[in-house]
Amino acid sequence: MESGTFAQIAKVALAVAVGLPLVVYLMQDALVFHRQPLPDARRADIARRFPSVQEVFLPAKDGTRIQAWHVKARAPLVIYFGGNGEETSWMLEELRQAPGVSWLVTSYRGYGLSEGSPSEAALVADATQWYDHALTLPGVDPKRVYVFGRSLGTGVATALASQRPLAGVILSTPYDSLGAVARHHYGFIAVEALLKHRFDSLAKAPALRQPLLCFIAERDEVIPPVHAERLYAAWGGVKQKLILAGAGHNTTDDDPAFWPAIRKFLGIS
């Protein structure tokens, strides 16, 4: 091989080795958080179809205005954190599967009607603030406050469980850490060294004593089941898991065992 050709190949390889990780680092906010604002038409539709559901707004500690949907019923109360591409108002329809339960269905920063930009630190701080606010709501029993996290939201829910007392934790399609999942998909890049948002649930799990209900999608194409299994194995409290046969990452709720298991876990079945 001529030295000039070798030098050109070396330059290309170096550009890829340096440039690709740089692109991943700069684009990771967009890769982790797929913001889903609430269109005006959808907001009007919710007001018409769910007149008893309240829009709740809080000023976060840094002044950002964050929003959740409050479904008022009896105890228990469940605080919900959704996936990375989820506009959570769709859950208002699903919640008919759990009658008599109060809910705070939260919207991450940049999602729903919440302002600002999402980050791991901001979402975890907001989660603790939603919990503290929940305790001020009329009729809420502090001993019957649960958290429900889905996909990305399982990292938020686990972080909240590490900082506040909860009656129980529901995790659907969870992961051990965002770094481990990223390494599975982008193993050719030293991706963990580049991550700003780590959501390392595995590190927190052994110290957690809250009861856990864990849903694992057998055919999860986004978060391979092994990552959920690792988190489940590390959980320090009483735990139960349901492996949803044939379910993919976004079809867990279609399994006939999904909502009955949640109702039983919440003590309302």
C-alpha positions as CSV (number, residue, x, y, z in Angstrom):
1,M,0.0,0.0,0.0
2,E,1.4,3.4,-0.9
3,S,2.1,5.7,2.1
4,G,-0.1,8.4,0.7
5,T,-3.1,6.1,0.5
6,F,-2.4,4.8,4.0
7,A,-2.3,8.3,5.3
8,Q,-5.7,9.1,3.7
9,I,-7.2,6.0,5.2
10,A,-5.8,7.0,8.6
11,K,-7.2,10.5,8.4
12,V,-10.7,9.1,7.5
13,A,-10.5,6.6,10.4
14,L,-9.4,9.4,12.8
15,A,-12.2,11.6,11.6
16,V,-14.8,8.9,12.2
17,A,-13.3,8.0,15.6
18,V,-13.4,11.6,16.8
19,G,-16.3,12.9,14.8
20,L,-18.9,10.2,15.5
21,P,-18.6,10.3,19.3
22,L,-18.8,14.1,19.1
23,V,-22.0,13.9,17.1
24,V,-23.4,11.5,19.6
25,Y,-22.5,13.7,22.5
26,L,-23.9,16.8,20.9
27,M,-27.1,15.1,19.8
28,Q,-27.8,13.0,22.9
29,D,-30.5,15.4,24.3
30,A,-32.5,14.9,21.2
31,L,-31.8,11.1,21.2
32,V,-32.9,10.7,24.9
33,F,-35.8,13.2,25.0
34,H,-38.3,13.3,22.1
35,R,-40.3,16.3,23.3
36,Q,-44.0,16.0,22.8
37,P,-45.8,19.4,23.4
38,L,-49.6,19.3,23.8
39,P,-51.4,20.8,20.7
40,D,-54.2,23.3,21.5
41,A,-56.8,21.0,19.8
42,R,-55.8,18.1,22.0
43,R,-56.0,20.3,25.1
44,A,-59.5,21.4,24.1
45,D,-60.5,17.7,23.5
46,I,-59.3,16.7,26.9
47,A,-61.3,19.5,28.6
48,R,-64.4,18.4,26.7
49,R,-64.0,14.6,27.3
50,F,-62.5,14.7,30.9
51,P,-64.2,17.7,32.6
52,S,-63.2,16.4,36.1
53,V,-59.5,16.2,35.2
54,Q,-57.6,19.2,36.5
55,E,-54.5,20.8,34.9
56,V,-52.0,21.4,37.7
57,F,-49.1,23.8,37.3
58,L,-46.2,24.2,39.6
59,P,-43.2,26.5,39.6
60,A,-40.1,24.3,39.7
61,K,-37.3,25.2,42.0
62,D,-35.5,27.0,39.1
63,G,-38.7,28.8,38.2
64,T,-39.7,26.6,35.2
65,R,-43.5,26.0,35.0
66,I,-44.2,22.3,35.0
67,Q,-47.6,20.6,34.5
68,A,-49.5,17.5,35.4
69,W,-53.0,16.1,35.1
70,H,-54.8,15.4,38.4
71,V,-57.4,12.7,38.4
72,K,-59.1,13.1,41.7
73,A,-60.6,10.0,43.4
74,R,-60.0,8.1,46.6
75,A,-56.7,6.8,47.9
76,P,-54.4,5.5,46.8
77,L,-52.7,8.2,44.7
78,V,-50.3,7.2,41.8
79,I,-47.7,9.6,40.3
80,Y,-47.0,8.7,36.7
81,F,-43.8,9.3,34.7
82,G,-43.9,8.4,31.0
83,G,-41.6,7.3,28.2
84,N,-39.1,9.5,26.3
85,G,-41.5,10.1,23.4
86,E,-44.8,10.1,25.4
87,E,-47.3,12.9,25.6
88,T,-48.9,11.5,28.8
89,S,-52.5,12.8,28.3
90,W,-53.2,9.5,26.5
91,M,-53.1,7.9,29.9
92,L,-56.3,9.6,30.9
93,E,-58.2,7.1,28.7
94,E,-56.3,4.2,30.2
95,L,-56.9,5.2,33.8
96,R,-60.5,3.9,33.4
97,Q,-58.9,0.6,34.0
98,A,-58.1,1.6,37.6
99,P,-61.4,3.1,38.9
100,G,-61.3,4.8,42.2
101,V,-57.6,5.7,42.1
102,S,-56.2,9.2,42.2
103,W,-53.5,10.1,39.8
104,L,-50.9,12.8,39.0
105,V,-50.0,12.2,35.4
106,T,-46.9,14.4,34.9
107,S,-45.4,16.0,31.9
108,Y,-41.7,16.3,31.6
109,R,-40.1,19.7,30.8
110,G,-40.8,20.4,27.1
111,Y,-43.6,17.8,27.1
112,G,-47.4,18.4,27.4
113,L,-47.9,21.9,28.9
114,S,-44.6,22.0,30.8
115,E,-42.1,24.6,29.9
116,G,-38.3,24.3,29.8
117,S,-35.8,21.7,28.6
118,P,-35.5,18.2,30.0
119,S,-32.5,16.7,31.7
120,E,-31.9,13.9,34.2
121,A,-31.3,16.3,37.0
122,A,-34.3,18.5,36.2
123,L,-36.7,15.5,35.9
124,V,-35.6,14.0,39.2
125,A,-35.9,17.3,41.0
126,D,-39.3,17.8,39.5
127,A,-40.4,14.3,40.5
128,T,-39.6,15.0,44.2
129,Q,-41.5,18.3,43.9
130,W,-44.6,16.5,42.4
131,Y,-44.4,14.0,45.3
132,D,-44.2,16.8,47.9
133,H,-47.1,18.6,46.2
134,A,-49.2,15.3,46.1
135,L,-49.1,15.2,49.9
136,T,-50.8,18.6,50.1
137,L,-53.8,17.5,48.0
138,P,-57.1,16.9,49.8
139,G,-57.8,13.3,50.8
140,V,-54.3,12.0,50.0
141,D,-53.0,9.4,52.5
142,P,-49.2,9.8,52.7
143,K,-49.0,6.0,53.4
144,R,-50.7,5.2,50.1
145,V,-48.7,7.2,47.5
146,Y,-47.3,5.1,44.7
147,V,-45.1,5.8,41.7
148,F,-45.6,4.3,38.2
149,G,-42.8,4.7,35.7
150,R,-42.7,3.6,32.0
151,S,-39.6,3.1,29.9
152,L,-37.5,6.3,30.4
153,G,-39.8,7.1,33.3
154,T,-38.7,4.0,35.2
155,G,-35.4,5.8,35.9
156,V,-37.3,8.8,37.2
157,A,-39.5,6.6,39.4
158,T,-36.6,4.7,40.8
159,A,-34.8,8.0,41.6
160,L,-37.9,9.2,43.4
161,A,-38.1,6.0,45.4
162,S,-34.5,6.6,46.5
163,Q,-35.5,10.0,47.9
164,R,-39.0,9.8,49.2
165,P,-41.1,7.2,51.0
166,L,-43.5,5.4,48.7
167,A,-46.1,2.7,49.3
168,G,-44.9,0.9,46.2
169,V,-43.3,1.2,42.8
170,I,-44.7,0.1,39.4
171,L,-42.1,-0.2,36.6
172,S,-43.1,-1.1,33.0
173,T,-40.3,-1.9,30.5
174,P,-37.5,-0.7,32.9
175,Y,-33.8,-0.7,32.4
176,D,-30.7,-1.1,34.6
177,S,-29.1,2.1,33.4
178,L,-29.3,4.3,30.3
179,G,-25.6,3.7,29.7
180,A,-26.1,-0.1,29.6
181,V,-28.9,0.2,27.1
182,A,-26.9,2.6,25.0
183,R,-24.0,0.3,25.0
184,H,-26.2,-2.5,23.7
185,H,-27.3,-0.4,20.8
186,Y,-24.1,1.6,20.1
187,G,-21.4,-0.8,21.3
188,F,-18.9,0.5,18.8
189,I,-18.8,3.8,20.6
190,A,-17.5,4.4,24.2
191,V,-21.0,5.8,24.8
192,E,-21.1,5.6,28.6
193,A,-18.2,8.0,28.8
194,L,-20.3,10.5,26.7
195,L,-23.6,10.3,28.6
196,K,-24.9,13.4,30.4
197,H,-28.1,11.6,31.4
198,R,-27.2,8.3,33.0
199,F,-30.4,7.2,34.9
200,D,-28.4,4.6,36.8
201,S,-31.3,2.7,38.5
202,L,-29.2,-0.4,39.1
203,A,-26.9,1.6,41.5
204,K,-30.0,2.6,43.5
205,A,-32.0,-0.6,43.5
206,P,-30.2,-2.7,46.2
207,A,-31.0,0.0,48.9
208,L,-34.7,0.3,47.9
209,R,-37.2,-1.4,50.2
210,Q,-40.5,-0.4,48.6
211,P,-42.5,-3.2,47.1
212,L,-42.0,-3.5,43.3
213,L,-44.3,-4.6,40.5
214,C,-42.2,-5.0,37.4
215,F,-43.5,-5.6,33.8
216,I,-41.1,-7.0,31.3
217,A,-42.0,-7.1,27.6
218,E,-40.9,-10.4,26.2
219,R,-40.2,-8.9,22.7
220,D,-39.0,-5.5,23.8
221,E,-37.1,-4.2,20.8
222,V,-36.1,-0.9,22.6
223,I,-35.0,-2.1,26.0
224,P,-33.9,-5.8,25.7
225,P,-35.4,-7.8,28.6
226,V,-32.0,-8.6,30.1
227,H,-31.8,-5.0,31.3
228,A,-35.1,-5.2,33.1
229,E,-34.1,-8.5,34.6
230,R,-30.9,-7.0,36.0
231,L,-32.8,-4.2,37.7
232,Y,-35.4,-6.6,39.1
233,A,-32.7,-9.0,40.5
234,A,-31.0,-6.0,42.3
235,W,-34.2,-4.6,43.8
236,G,-33.9,-4.7,47.6
237,G,-37.6,-4.9,48.6
238,V,-40.4,-7.4,48.1
239,K,-40.9,-7.8,44.4
240,Q,-42.9,-9.5,41.7
241,K,-42.5,-9.5,38.0
242,L,-44.8,-10.3,35.0
243,I,-43.2,-11.3,31.8
244,L,-45.7,-10.2,29.1
245,A,-45.5,-12.9,26.5
246,G,-45.4,-11.5,22.9
247,A,-45.5,-7.9,24.1
248,G,-43.2,-5.3,22.5
249,H,-42.0,-2.1,24.1
250,N,-45.1,-0.1,23.3
251,T,-47.7,-2.9,23.6
252,T,-47.5,-3.8,27.3
253,D,-50.9,-2.3,28.1
254,D,-52.6,-4.6,25.6
255,D,-51.7,-7.7,27.6
256,P,-54.8,-8.8,29.6
257,A,-52.8,-9.3,32.7
258,F,-51.4,-5.7,32.8
259,W,-54.1,-3.7,34.5
260,P,-55.5,-6.5,36.7
261,A,-52.0,-6.8,38.2
262,I,-51.8,-3.1,38.8
263,R,-55.2,-3.0,40.5
264,K,-54.1,-5.9,42.8
265,F,-50.8,-4.2,43.6
266,L,-52.7,-1.0,44.5
267,G,-55.1,-3.0,46.7
268,I,-58.3,-2.1,44.8
269,S,-59.0,-5.4,43.0
